[in-house]
């Protein structure tokens, strides 16, 4: 992520809003250096995306660290991460189609 965390999160919130969906900041991290987790909810699915750091010569991609339909499992994973990294941001997106609105590459 080349932008500061707060600017990147603001851009994501704007993309979601412009598409007619709803997003909010569930956890505010460090303004400049916090990493960002994106939690996506719809009636059928629950997904969590975390940015995987690129190795030399690789592209930075978003990945799903937990595969579950249970929102409590996602929240537990986020809580564990917050213990290790208190600077993380968590953005929750509620979208009827389950879109994540990430412009970077996402692993499937």
N, C-alpha and C positions, 0 to 999 in steps of 0.2 A: 504494500500500500504506500503510495508516494505522498498522499495527502495526510495531514494530521487526522487523528481519529475523529475529532469533533466535526471537521469539515466533511469527511467521508460519510459519517452517519447522517449529517444534514442532507447531503446529496441523495442518499438512499431514501430517507423519509420523503423527500420531494418527489422522487420517481414513483414511489408507492402512492402518494397522494394524487399525483397527476393521472395515475391509472385508475383512480376511483376506489382504491383499497385503503386499508387502515394499518398504520404502524406506529409504534411508540417505543421510547427508550425505557426498557425495564430495569436497566442497570447502567449508570453513568460511570465510566472509567476515567483514566487519565486523559486529559484534553489532547495532549500531543502524542503520547506513546502507547496508549492502551490498545490492546488487540480487540477485535470485534467478533462477536458471535451473533449469528442471525437465526432466529427461531421462527419457523413458518407454520401457521396453523390454518386448517380448513376443516370442513365437516368430516372428511374421510382420513386425512393424513396429518401427521406431525413430523416435521423435519427440523434438524439443527445443522447449520453449516458453520464451519470454522476454516479460517485461512491457513493452508499448509504452507509453511515457509519454503521458498524455492532453494534448491541446491544449485551450485554453480552450473550455469548453462541450462537450467530448467525454468519452466514457466511457473509462476505462482498460481495456485489453483485453490478453489474452495472444495472442501470434502465434508462428508457426513460422518462424524465420529461415532454416532449411535444410530442404529436402525431399529425403530420401535414405533408403535402406534399409541403408546402410553405417554402422555405429556409429563407425568410424574417422573418417568425415567430420564427425560430430557432435562427437567429441572434439577434432578439429582446430579446429573453429569455437570451441569452449569455450576452448581454449588461446590462440587469438588474442584473445578477449575478455578473458581473464585478464591478458594483457600490458597492455591499456589500462585495465583496472579490476581491480586486485588485491583489491578488497573484495568481489567477487562470491561468492555461495553457489551450489553446484550440488547439487541433490537428485536422486538417481536412484531411479526407481520401477520395480519389476519386477512387472508385472501381466499375468495370462494373457489378459485382455480388452483390454489396451492403454489402460486408463482413466488419466486424468491427475489426477483428484481435485481439480482447480482449481474453486473456487466462483465465481470471476469469469468474465466473458465471454471466450470463446476464439474467435478467428477460424478459420474452416474453410478 
